[in-house]
């Protein structure tokens, strides 16, 4: 996947600065790209469950990570490990009101989650941009 990511970076880098944003697996790829690939200007990872496995690797570009406090798939101990090993990584931001926030409006949501997801989107998006 990193070879494909590097190919995508190379394809657009002549146009201007290149950033990467990823969700879930893409969040882990965004972090790994920040540590291993060339041509990036910034990286943002949302809910990258594998980031903790790469936490010893230092990002080469400004990097921001987002996690959900109630996310059963990514233990808070992993988030604390990332914070301890990578203090230069912005935050990680911890969304307290939801397991995972999303910039998508589609998908089946349990009662009450839609309000939290949609209400948090502007803040989350502003942090990433």
Z-matrix of the N, CA and C atoms (Angstrom, degrees):
N
C 1 1.434
C 2 1.527 1 111.64
N 3 1.321 2 116.53 1 -32.94
C 4 1.458 3 118.24 2 179.21
C 5 1.525 4 111.66 3 -69.41
N 6 1.326 5 117.37 4 -30.86
C 7 1.480 6 118.54 5 175.50
C 8 1.525 7 110.56 6 -64.69
N 9 1.326 8 116.46 7 -41.41
C 10 1.467 9 120.16 8 176.76
C 11 1.522 10 110.92 9 -64.07
N 12 1.334 11 116.10 10 -40.27
C 13 1.465 12 120.65 11 179.26
C 14 1.521 13 110.38 12 -64.17
N 15 1.338 14 117.18 13 -43.08
C 16 1.464 15 120.08 14 178.44
C 17 1.528 16 110.50 15 -63.62
N 18 1.328 17 117.00 16 -39.00
C 19 1.471 18 120.60 17 177.91
C 20 1.533 19 110.66 18 -62.53
N 21 1.336 20 116.77 19 -40.01
C 22 1.468 21 120.23 20 178.48
C 23 1.535 22 110.56 21 -66.06
N 24 1.321 23 117.17 22 -41.99
C 25 1.463 24 120.86 23 177.45
C 26 1.522 25 110.03 24 -60.28
N 27 1.321 26 116.07 25 -47.92
C 28 1.466 27 121.23 26 -178.77
C 29 1.525 28 111.85 27 -61.33
N 30 1.343 29 116.29 28 -33.21
C 31 1.466 30 120.39 29 -177.57
C 32 1.521 31 112.89 30 -69.45
N 33 1.338 32 117.74 31 -25.62
C 34 1.467 33 119.55 32 -174.87
C 35 1.530 34 114.29 33 -118.39
N 36 1.309 35 118.31 34 -3.25
C 37 1.471 36 119.28 35 -172.40
C 38 1.528 37 114.01 36 -65.93
N 39 1.320 38 118.26 37 -22.06
C 40 1.463 39 119.97 38 178.30
C 41 1.531 40 112.67 39 -74.72
N 42 1.315 41 117.13 40 -15.14
C 43 1.463 42 121.90 41 -179.06
C 44 1.528 43 111.14 42 -79.36
N 45 1.325 44 117.12 43 -32.11
C 46 1.464 45 121.96 44 -178.49
C 47 1.509 46 110.24 45 162.58
N 48 1.332 47 117.44 46 -171.25
C 49 1.458 48 121.05 47 -179.59
C 50 1.531 49 111.02 48 -58.35
N 51 1.320 50 115.82 49 143.25
C 52 1.459 51 122.04 50 -177.47
C 53 1.524 52 109.38 51 -115.49
N 54 1.320 53 115.58 52 127.38
C 55 1.450 54 121.62 53 173.17
C 56 1.509 55 109.40 54 -119.40
N 57 1.305 56 115.79 55 162.08
C 58 1.461 57 120.58 56 178.60
C 59 1.518 58 109.01 57 -130.21
N 60 1.325 59 116.58 58 135.28
C 61 1.462 60 123.50 59 174.53
C 62 1.517 61 106.69 60 -128.72
N 63 1.330 62 116.59 61 131.82
C 64 1.451 63 120.13 62 179.13
C 65 1.513 64 112.12 63 -139.61
N 66 1.325 65 115.36 64 150.33
C 67 1.453 66 122.98 65 178.40
C 68 1.517 67 109.08 66 -116.74
N 69 1.336 68 117.35 67 138.14
C 70 1.458 69 124.43 68 177.44
C 71 1.537 70 108.92 69 60.26
N 72 1.310 71 119.34 70 -118.49
C 73 1.468 72 120.34 71 177.00
C 74 1.520 73 109.54 72 -56.64
N 75 1.319 74 116.87 73 -39.40
C 76 1.459 75 120.99 74 178.13
C 77 1.523 76 112.48 75 -63.00
N 78 1.340 77 117.38 76 -30.99
C 79 1.459 78 120.84 77 175.70
C 80 1.515 79 111.75 78 -65.39
N 81 1.324 80 115.99 79 -38.81
C 82 1.465 81 120.53 80 176.03
C 83 1.528 82 110.60 81 -68.76
N 84 1.330 83 116.68 82 -39.90
C 85 1.467 84 120.73 83 178.28
C 86 1.528 85 109.96 84 -64.94
N 87 1.329 86 117.40 85 -40.40
C 88 1.466 87 120.56 86 178.87
C 89 1.527 88 110.04 87 -59.59
N 90 1.329 89 116.97 88 -43.64
C 91 1.471 90 119.82 89 179.63
C 92 1.528 91 110.48 90 -66.77
N 93 1.324 92 117.03 91 -46.60
C 94 1.466 93 120.11 92 179.30
C 95 1.523 94 110.69 93 -60.84
N 96 1.321 95 117.38 94 -39.34
C 97 1.466 96 121.24 95 177.83
C 98 1.520 97 110.58 96 -61.56
N 99 1.322 98 116.90 97 -40.35
C 100 1.463 99 121.24 98 179.57
C 101 1.523 100 111.63 99 -63.49
N 102 1.320 101 116.56 100 -27.34
C 103 1.466 102 120.05 101 -177.98
C 104 1.522 103 113.09 102 -93.41
N 105 1.318 104 118.31 103 -24.96
C 106 1.464 105 120.65 104 -169.22
C 107 1.525 106 116.21 105 -121.21
N 108 1.335 107 118.25 106 -20.22
C 109 1.459 108 119.97 107 -172.26
C 110 1.526 109 111.71 108 -105.03
N 111 1.315 110 115.30 109 162.82
C 112 1.471 111 120.05 110 179.39
C 113 1.522 112 109.88 111 -110.69
N 114 1.342 113 114.92 112 155.25
C 115 1.454 114 120.48 113 175.18
C 116 1.513 115 114.93 114 98.06
N 117 1.324 116 118.32 115 -1.21
C 118 1.463 117 120.59 116 178.86
C 119 1.521 118 110.65 117 -89.57
N 120 1.333 119 115.53 118 152.13
C 121 1.461 120 121.59 119 174.08
C 122 1.524 121 111.66 120 -108.18
N 123 1.336 122 117.36 121 -23.88
C 124 1.460 123 121.91 122 -179.57
C 125 1.522 124 109.04 123 -164.25
N 126 1.341 125 115.27 124 159.63
C 127 1.467 126 120.63 125 178.54
C 128 1.524 127 109.50 126 -142.97
N 129 1.343 128 115.62 127 140.94
C 130 1.462 129 122.00 128 176.59
C 131 1.523 130 107.66 129 -133.26
N 132 1.322 131 115.75 130 127.55
C 133 1.457 132 120.85 131 178.68
C 134 1.514 133 111.22 132 -120.45
N 135 1.321 134 116.49 133 128.92
C 136 1.459 135 122.49 134 175.23
C 137 1.522 136 108.82 135 -108.98
N 138 1.322 137 116.28 136 122.76
C 139 1.458 138 122.68 137 171.28
C 140 1.522 139 113.12 138 56.32
N 141 1.313 140 116.04 139 41.25
C 142 1.460 141 120.67 140 177.78
C 143 1.522 142 110.58 141 -79.87
N 144 1.298 143 116.44 142 99.11
C 145 1.456 144 121.40 143 -176.29
C 146 1.513 145 114.27 144 -65.38
N 147 1.332 146 117.88 145 -23.72
C 148 1.467 147 120.88 146 -179.09
C 149 1.524 148 112.79 147 -93.18
N 150 1.321 149 118.40 148 -1.95
C 151 1.463 150 120.55 149 -178.06
C 152 1.518 151 110.90 150 -56.57
N 153 1.315 152 117.62 151 -38.14
C 154 1.465 153 120.34 152 -178.31
C 155 1.532 154 111.38 153 -58.82
N 156 1.323 155 117.55 154 -30.98
C 157 1.478 156 120.60 155 178.68
C 158 1.516 157 112.08 156 -70.25
N 159 1.340 158 117.16 157 -22.97
C 160 1.470 159 121.62 158 -179.75
C 161 1.533 160 111.82 159 -105.79
N 162 1.326 161 117.33 160 9.76
C 163 1.469 162 120.55 161 -172.30
C 164 1.526 163 113.36 162 -64.01
N 165 1.309 164 117.94 163 -18.74
C 166 1.472 165 119.68 164 176.66
C 167 1.529 166 111.34 165 -76.89
N 168 1.326 167 116.72 166 -16.74
C 169 1.464 168 121.39 167 -179.33
C 170 1.532 169 109.48 168 -87.61
N 171 1.317 170 116.46 169 128.57
C 172 1.465 171 121.92 170 -177.18
C 173 1.522 172 110.99 171 -86.65
N 174 1.327 173 117.37 172 128.55
C 175 1.466 174 120.10 173 175.31
C 176 1.530 175 111.05 174 -63.30
N 177 1.314 176 115.54 175 143.68
C 178 1.463 177 121.91 176 179.50
C 179 1.522 178 112.46 177 -94.22
N 180 1.329 179 116.61 178 -5.44
C 181 1.469 180 122.60 179 -179.56
C 182 1.528 181 108.24 180 -134.76
N 183 1.342 182 117.87 181 162.02
C 184 1.464 183 118.98 182 175.18
C 185 1.526 184 110.43 183 -54.82
N 186 1.321 185 115.17 184 131.49
C 187 1.467 186 121.09 185 -173.34
C 188 1.517 187 109.56 186 -134.28
N 189 1.315 188 115.00 187 140.71
C 190 1.460 189 122.61 188 -179.76
C 191 1.521 190 107.68 189 -130.02
N 192 1.324 191 116.38 190 137.95
C 193 1.466 192 121.16 191 179.32
C 194 1.520 193 110.01 192 -125.87
N 195 1.343 194 115.88 193 144.96
C 196 1.459 195 123.09 194 179.40
C 197 1.521 196 109.28 195 -128.32
N 198 1.328 197 115.70 196 136.69
C 199 1.460 198 121.19 197 177.43
C 200 1.521 199 108.75 198 -137.90
N 201 1.333 200 116.85 199 164.48
C 202 1.457 201 122.06 200 177.19
C 203 1.518 202 110.23 201 -107.50
N 204 1.316 203 115.92 202 129.46
C 205 1.459 204 120.26 203 -178.07
C 206 1.524 205 111.84 204 -60.29
N 207 1.328 206 116.97 205 -32.21
C 208 1.467 207 120.75 206 -177.87
C 209 1.527 208 112.57 207 -101.48
N 210 1.298 209 117.59 208 17.18
C 211 1.463 210 122.37 209 -179.11
C 212 1.529 211 109.25 210 -76.29
N 213 1.316 212 116.22 211 110.17
C 214 1.468 213 120.75 212 -178.63
C 215 1.528 214 111.78 213 -69.75
N 216 1.325 215 117.75 214 -18.11
C 217 1.460 216 120.79 215 -177.39
C 218 1.516 217 114.63 216 -83.78
N 219 1.335 218 117.17 217 -18.87
C 220 1.463 219 120.88 218 -179.77
C 221 1.526 220 107.45 219 -128.88
N 222 1.333 221 117.43 220 104.54
C 223 1.458 222 120.02 221 -177.51
C 224 1.530 223 111.92 222 -63.00
N 225 1.324 224 116.12 223 145.87
C 226 1.459 225 120.30 224 177.40
C 227 1.523 226 111.65 225 -61.20
N 228 1.332 227 116.92 226 -25.58
C 229 1.469 228 119.18 227 176.04
C 230 1.526 229 110.41 228 -62.91
N 231 1.333 230 117.54 229 -35.04
C 232 1.467 231 120.63 230 175.83
C 233 1.523 232 110.76 231 -65.22
N 234 1.330 233 116.55 232 -42.39
C 235 1.462 234 121.01 233 179.34
C 236 1.532 235 109.54 234 -62.49
N 237 1.320 236 117.34 235 -42.52
C 238 1.468 237 121.22 236 178.63
C 239 1.524 238 111.01 237 -64.90
N 240 1.325 239 118.03 238 -37.23
C 241 1.468 240 121.72 239 176.73
C 242 1.521 241 110.05 240 -62.31
N 243 1.312 242 116.73 241 -44.38
C 244 1.469 243 120.84 242 178.90
C 245 1.519 244 109.84 243 -62.33
N 246 1.328 245 117.38 244 -45.18
C 247 1.469 246 120.95 245 178.68
C 248 1.525 247 111.02 246 -58.06
N 249 1.323 248 116.37 247 -43.68
C 250 1.468 249 120.89 248 -177.37
C 251 1.528 250 112.02 249 -68.28
N 252 1.323 251 116.60 250 -41.26
C 253 1.467 252 120.45 251 -176.57
C 254 1.516 253 113.26 252 -81.20
N 255 1.319 254 117.79 253 -26.38
C 256 1.461 255 121.30 254 -175.09
C 257 1.518 256 110.87 255 -129.49
N 258 1.315 257 118.41 256 66.15
C 259 1.471 258 119.90 257 -178.99
C 260 1.523 259 113.34 258 -63.60
N 261 1.335 260 117.46 259 -20.32
C 262 1.468 261 119.67 260 179.64
C 263 1.530 262 112.81 261 -78.01
N 264 1.325 263 117.08 262 -14.72
C 265 1.472 264 120.37 263 177.62
C 266 1.520 265 107.80 264 -74.72
N 267 1.333 266 115.09 265 130.38
C 268 1.460 267 119.40 266 -177.09
C 269 1.518 268 110.75 267 -59.88
N 270 1.280 269 115.84 268 123.25
C 271 1.455 270 130.65 269 -178.65
C 272 1.520 271 110.36 270 72.16
N 273 1.300 272 127.29 271 -114.87
C 274 1.458 273 131.40 272 7.58
C 275 1.527 274 112.42 273 -68.97
N 276 1.317 275 115.14 274 141.93
C 277 1.455 276 120.67 275 175.93
C 278 1.516 277 109.08 276 -72.11
N 279 1.297 278 115.59 277 139.06
C 280 1.455 279 121.21 278 -178.77
C 281 1.516 280 108.43 279 -120.85
N 282 1.323 281 116.70 280 112.26
C 283 1.460 282 121.59 281 178.70
C 284 1.519 283 108.08 282 -78.54
N 285 1.310 284 117.46 283 115.10
C 286 1.456 285 121.15 284 -172.91
C 287 1.528 286 113.71 285 -86.99
N 288 1.325 287 118.02 286 -23.60
C 289 1.468 288 119.69 287 -173.34
C 290 1.517 289 113.35 288 -89.91
N 291 1.306 290 118.33 289 -9.11
C 292 1.456 291 118.78 290 -175.76
C 293 1.518 292 109.99 291 -146.54
N 294 1.307 293 115.81 292 160.23
C 295 1.455 294 120.55 293 175.35
C 296 1.526 295 109.03 294 -68.53
N 297 1.303 296 116.37 295 -49.99
C 298 1.463 297 121.83 296 178.26
C 299 1.516 298 108.79 297 -143.34
N 300 1.303 299 115.35 298 136.61
C 301 1.460 300 120.10 299 173.21
C 302 1.510 301 107.50 300 -97.80
N 303 1.299 302 116.07 301 156.86
C 304 1.449 303 120.10 302 -177.60
C 305 1.515 304 109.57 303 -142.44
N 306 1.311 305 115.48 304 149.11
C 307 1.457 306 119.51 305 174.18
C 308 1.517 307 110.88 306 -91.16
N 309 1.317 308 117.19 307 1.29
C 310 1.457 309 121.58 308 177.52
C 311 1.518 310 110.08 309 -91.38
N 312 1.301 311 116.08 310 151.60
C 313 1.461 312 120.47 311 176.13
C 314 1.524 313 110.45 312 -106.17
N 315 1.293 314 118.70 313 2.59
C 316 1.458 315 121.05 314 -176.30
C 317 1.523 316 110.09 315 -101.95
N 318 1.313 317 116.45 316 171.26
C 319 1.455 318 121.67 317 177.76
C 320 1.518 319 111.56 318 102.14
N 321 1.294 320 114.29 319 154.52
C 322 1.458 321 119.88 320 -179.46
C 323 1.522 322 109.14 321 -80.44
N 324 1.312 323 116.51 322 129.71
C 325 1.459 324 121.98 323 -178.98
C 326 1.518 325 109.32 324 -123.24
N 327 1.313 326 116.09 325 146.02
C 328 1.457 327 119.77 326 174.32
C 329 1.520 328 109.46 327 -71.85
N 330 1.302 329 115.76 328 159.14
C 331 1.463 330 121.20 329 -178.29
C 332 1.528 331 110.16 330 -55.33
N 333 1.318 332 116.70 331 131.44
C 334 1.455 333 122.02 332 176.93
C 335 1.504 334 114.13 333 93.24
N 336 1.311 335 119.16 334 -23.93
C 337 1.461 336 120.38 335 -177.56
C 338 1.522 337 112.08 336 -72.19
N 339 1.335 338 117.91 337 -35.71
C 340 1.460 339 119.99 338 -177.49
C 341 1.528 340 110.82 339 -56.68
N 342 1.309 341 117.67 340 -44.09
C 343 1.463 342 121.27 341 -179.35
C 344 1.531 343 109.97 342 -58.80
N 345 1.312 344 118.27 343 -43.84
C 346 1.457 345 121.48 344 -178.46
C 347 1.531 346 110.94 345 -68.93
N 348 1.304 347 116.27 346 -42.41
C 349 1.465 348 119.01 347 -179.80
C 350 1.521 349 110.84 348 -62.29
N 351 1.322 350 116.71 349 -50.16
C 352 1.452 351 119.85 350 -175.79
C 353 1.526 352 111.46 351 -68.95
N 354 1.319 353 117.92 352 -35.98
C 355 1.460 354 120.77 353 -179.57
C 356 1.524 355 111.04 354 -67.02
N 357 1.322 356 117.65 355 -32.55
C 358 1.458 357 120.76 356 -175.96
C 359 1.526 358 112.62 357 -86.26
N 360 1.307 359 118.21 358 -16.25
C 361 1.455 360 120.28 359 -174.52
C 362 1.521 361 114.78 360 -56.34
N 363 1.325 362 120.56 361 -47.23
C 364 1.470 363 118.85 362 -178.49
C 365 1.528 364 112.74 363 -59.42
N 366 1.333 365 117.51 364 -42.11
C 367 1.471 366 119.78 365 178.75
C 368 1.511 367 111.30 366 -64.42
N 369 1.333 368 115.85 367 -44.99
C 370 1.458 369 120.57 368 -178.47
C 371 1.523 370 109.85 369 -62.34
N 372 1.314 371 116.80 370 -46.46
C 373 1.451 372 120.59 371 -179.36
C 374 1.525 373 110.78 372 -62.49
N 375 1.329 374 117.58 373 -43.13
C 376 1.471 375 120.58 374 179.67
C 377 1.524 376 111.76 375 -61.74
N 378 1.315 377 118.37 376 -37.11
C 379 1.464 378 121.19 377 177.29
C 380 1.520 379 111.30 378 -63.86
N 381 1.317 380 116.07 379 -34.49
C 382 1.468 381 119.99 380 -176.14
C 383 1.514 382 112.42 381 -79.77
N 384 1.317 383 116.75 382 -27.74
C 385 1.459 384 120.05 383 -177.12
C 386 1.491 385 108.00 384 -95.76
